[in-house]
């Protein structure tokens, strides 16, 4: 309960198979306030419950970093099940690049991921919603991405898909390109 920080890239590039890979790794770390970017970047393997409740009950966590699970590959029946469950201190939105691509994820992998958190249900005015298809599993919490620089008049709440997005602007504008 007194753990306050985690070293960057601690688990980056881990490869293997384990029945409970990263299951409850930091669960109940009530003093943990932040998570470094790329903590699990490039992890690959197979597990029954990979990342299940990894940060569950970390009530002092304030935000989710970008690229936390970037490049994760492999398979798990419940890959991100309840990962941030009961992290009541979380504020803001879910960065659009937090999770790996849709080839790794499906609806069952995202069940209760953000249950009982206070994350935003709408994007701030300078961002737009990055539609992942998992919003119903995320208790209405949203993933957001910055509006393209070429469209400063963009407003929140636009639609996108996991691989292709677009922005509606408050004034006439050209179709922007998706962020990388």
C-alpha positions in Angstrom: 0.0 0.0 0.0 3.0 2.4 0.3 4.3 2.0 -3.3 4.4 5.4 -4.8 6.2 5.0 -8.2 7.0 2.4 -10.8 10.2 2.5 -12.9 9.7 3.3 -16.6 9.7 0.4 -19.0 9.7 -2.1 -16.1 7.9 -4.8 -18.1 8.5 -3.5 -21.7 9.2 -6.3 -24.1 8.4 -9.2 -21.7 7.6 -12.3 -23.7 6.1 -15.5 -22.4 3.0 -17.4 -21.3 1.7 -17.6 -17.8 -1.8 -18.4 -16.5 -2.2 -15.0 -14.7 0.3 -12.7 -16.5 0.3 -9.4 -14.7 -2.8 -10.4 -12.8 -3.3 -8.0 -9.8 0.4 -6.8 -10.2 -0.3 -3.4 -8.6 -3.7 -4.1 -7.2 -4.4 -2.3 -3.9 -1.4 0.0 -4.2 -3.4 2.9 -2.7 -0.4 5.3 -2.6 0.4 4.9 -6.3 -0.3 8.2 -8.0 1.0 7.7 -11.5 2.0 5.1 -14.1 4.9 5.6 -16.4 4.3 5.6 -20.2 5.3 2.3 -22.0 5.2 0.3 -18.8 4.0 -2.7 -20.7 5.0 -1.7 -24.2 5.7 -4.6 -26.5 4.6 -7.4 -24.0 3.7 -10.5 -25.9 2.4 -13.9 -24.8 -0.7 -15.8 -23.8 -2.5 -15.9 -20.5 -5.9 -16.7 -19.2 -6.3 -13.3 -17.5 -3.5 -11.0 -18.9 -3.7 -7.6 -17.2 -6.7 -8.6 -15.2 -7.2 -6.2 -12.2 -3.6 -5.0 -12.7 -4.3 -1.6 -11.1 -7.5 -2.5 -9.3 -8.2 -0.4 -6.3 -5.3 2.0 -6.8 -7.4 4.8 -5.4 -4.6 7.5 -5.7 -4.0 7.0 -9.4 -4.9 10.3 -11.1 -4.5 9.6 -14.9 -3.7 6.9 -17.5 -0.5 7.5 -19.5 -0.3 7.3 -23.3 1.1 4.1 -24.8 0.7 2.1 -21.5 -0.1 -1.1 -23.4 1.3 -0.1 -26.8 2.3 -3.0 -29.0 1.0 -5.7 -26.6 0.3 -8.8 -28.6 -0.9 -12.3 -27.7 -4.2 -13.7 -26.5 -6.1 -13.8 -23.3 -9.7 -14.6 -22.6 -10.0 -11.5 -20.4 -7.0 -9.4 -21.5 -8.0 -6.1 -19.8 -10.8 -7.3 -17.6 -11.2 -4.9 -14.6 -7.7 -3.5 -15.2 -8.5 -0.1 -13.5 -11.6 -1.3 -11.5 -12.2 0.8 -8.4 -9.5 3.4 -9.2 -11.7 6.1 -7.8 -9.0 8.9 -8.2 -8.7 8.6 -12.0 -9.7 11.9 -13.7 -9.7 13.0 -17.3 -10.1 10.8 -20.3 -8.5 7.6 -21.7 -5.7 8.5 -24.2 -6.6 7.0 -27.6 -3.3 5.1 -27.8 -3.4 3.4 -24.4 -4.3 0.0 -25.8 -3.0 -2.2 -28.6 -4.8 -2.4 -32.0 -8.1 -4.2 -32.5 -6.4 -7.4 -33.7 -5.7 -8.2 -30.0 -8.9 -6.9 -28.5 -12.6 -7.9 -28.5 -15.6 -7.1 -26.4 -14.9 -9.7 -23.7 -11.3 -8.5 -23.2 -12.5 -5.0 -22.1 -15.3 -6.0 -19.6 -15.3 -3.7 -16.5 -11.9 -2.2 -17.5 -12.9 1.2 -16.0 -15.6 0.1 -13.6 -16.1 2.5 -10.6 -13.8 5.2 -11.9 -14.5 8.9 -12.3 -13.0 9.2 -15.8 -14.7 11.6 -18.2 -17.7 10.5 -20.3 -17.1 13.3 -22.8 -14.0 14.7 -24.4 -12.7 18.2 -23.7 -13.4 20.9 -26.3 -9.9 20.7 -27.8 -10.2 16.9 -28.4 -12.5 14.5 -30.1 -13.7 11.1 -29.1 -11.8 8.1 -30.5 -14.5 5.4 -30.9 -13.1 2.1 -29.9 -16.3 0.0 -29.8 -15.7 -0.8 -26.1 -17.5 2.2 -24.7 -20.4 0.1 -23.4 -17.9 -2.1 -21.6 -16.2 1.0 -20.2 -19.2 2.3 -18.2 -19.5 5.2 -20.6 -15.9 6.4 -20.2 -14.3 7.8 -23.4 -11.1 7.7 -25.2 -10.0 11.0 -26.7 -7.4 12.3 -29.1 -6.3 15.8 -30.0 -8.0 17.6 -32.8 -5.7 17.9 -35.8 -3.7 21.1 -35.7 -5.1 22.1 -39.1 -8.6 22.3 -37.6 -8.5 24.5 -34.5 -12.2 25.0 -34.5 -13.0 21.3 -34.0 -15.4 20.4 -31.2 -15.7 17.3 -28.9 -18.0 14.4 -29.5 -17.2 13.4 -33.1 -17.3 9.9 -34.4 -14.4 7.6 -35.4 -13.5 4.0 -35.7 -10.5 2.3 -34.2 -8.6 2.6 -37.5 -10.2 5.5 -39.2 -11.5 8.8 -37.8 -12.8 12.1 -38.9 -13.6 15.4 -37.3 -16.6 17.7 -37.7 -15.7 21.4 -37.5 -17.6 24.4 -36.3 -16.8 26.0 -39.6 -16.3 24.6 -43.1 -13.2 22.5 -43.4 -11.5 19.8 -45.3 -11.5 16.2 -44.2 -8.5 15.9 -41.8 -6.2 12.9 -41.7 -6.3 10.5 -38.7 -3.6 10.9 -36.0 -0.9 8.2 -36.2 
